Amino acid sequence: MTQARARRRDRQVYLRSHPLLFALLAATRRSPAVRLGGTVLAHSRGAYADGLTRVPLDRTAEGTTGGAAGRLTGGGLLFDQDGDAHRGTRRSLAESLSADGVARLRPVWIEVLGRRLAPLAAGRPVDLVDVAAELSGATAAALLGLDVDARALAAAARAAAAAGAREHLPGLPLPGRRRAAHRAARHLNDLLASGSGAAPPAAPARAGAPSTAGCPSGEAGGGDPAGTAADAGRGDADGLAAMLAVAAINTTVAGLPRAAAWCADADLWAYAESDLEALTSELLRVTAPTPLLPRVAAGSGSLAGRPVRRGDRLILVARHAVDGHRRDPEPADPAPPHVTQLVFGAGPHACPGARLARVQFADALAALAPYRPVVTAARVDRSSALPGWATLFVIPTRRPSPGSPTA
C-alpha cells in the first residue's frame, strides 16, 4: 500500500464523475490564473486568495453559491446582509459553532460512529458512504433542531444537490433538469418543515451555515454543491435550513470516505493514534471536498496579476491552491496551517464550520484506526454534486482486544 495507490484511487472520483471539467483544470493548472473568454480560472495559492479577499464579488449571481442562496431564501442571504441583523446572525452562528457548541453536538456523531462501525469488530464489512450519510444527517438535524430521520434527511439533501448541479451543467438549459431540481428542493424543504421544532442549545432554530468540511466560501451553501436553486417559498429560515443541510451533508459524504480510503491505501492509520491533528489536516488538504468555488466579479480587480472585469466568472480551484493535486499527505511533515486552512476559505469568506469539520473528521479517523481497515470495493458516484464515492466498503485487518475502548 503506497501513496501512489491512494492517489490513483482518489483520482477516480474526478475522472469518472466530472471528466471534462477536471481535464480542463488539469490542462490549465500550470498557470497561476488563466482567462478563457469571460471566465478566469484561479489555480495558484495567490490567485485563489485574491479571488476571496481582493476582488469584489457579486454574491447573488446565477450559478454561484450566493445565487443559489438568494433563490432559496428569497434574497435573505445569511452572510450577505448588512446592519444589525447580519451581525446578530453572525454572532449566533459563531456561538453555535464555537468550541462549546461543537462539544454539545459531538455526542451525536460519536453515537453514530460507535453503532455503525461496530460490525468491524466482528470482521464484517461496512459501507463508509452510508455511515457518513447518517452521521452528517444526524449532525445537521441536531444543529437545526429538527426531529427527522437522519438518513432520510441525508438522502433528500444529496438528491437536491445532485439535481441542482445537473441543472447548472454547461450547455443548453434542459427543462427536465430545472423541473427535477425544483422537485428535489421541494422534497427537502417539505422534510425540513415536517421536522421543525425547538432548537437545541447548540444553535438557533432552523438557521445556520455549512458545518462540515468544504464550506470554503463562508457563505451559506458552501462551495455551491447544489445550486439547489429551486424556489423554496417558505421564507428565509427554511431556505437557510435547506442550504445548511445541503452543504453540510454533501461535503461530509464526499469527504469522509475519500479521506478514509486514502488513509487505508497509504497505510496512514498509525498517525491517527500518534498525530491525529496532522493526519486530519493533511487528509482535508488532499481531498478538498469542495475542490472549486464558482464566483462572479462585481467589479474590476486581478487574480495573481491577471486582470478581472466586472461580470467575469471566476473559478477558484481550492484543490490546486493547497497543492492537493501534487503533494501527498505527509502527517510527519504537514503543510503549514495557513495553507491547510485555505480549504475552508479565507478572510470574510472563511467557513464558520471549520472547527466542527476538523473535529468530526478526526473522530471518524480515530474510530476507524484501531481496525486498520482496507478498501474492498468502491464505486464512484457519477451523479453527485461533489466528487465522491457512491459506495466504499472496508473490512478490518485488525480487531481491538475485548477490553479496549473501541471494542
Secondary structure, DSSP 8 states (H G I E B T S, - for coil): --HHHHHHHHHHHHHTTSHHHHHHHHHHTTSSEEEETTEEEE-SHHHHHHHHHTS-B-TT-TTSHHHHHHHHHTT--TTS--HHHHHHHHHHHHHHTSHHHHHHHHHHHHHHHHHHSGGGGGT--EEHHHHHHHHHHHHHHHHHTB-S-HHHHHHHHHHHHHHHHHHTSSSS--HHHHHHHHHHHHHHHHHHHHTB----TTS-TT-----STT-TTSSTTTT-S----S---S-HHHHHHHHHHHHHHHHHHHHHHHHHHHHHHTT-HHHHHH-HHHHHHHHHHHH-SS-EEEEEBSS-EEETTEEE-TT-EEEEEHHHHTTTTTS---TTS---HHHHGGGG--GGG--TTHHHHHHHHHHHHHHHGGG--EEEEEEE-TT-SSS-EEEEEEE-SS---TTSS--
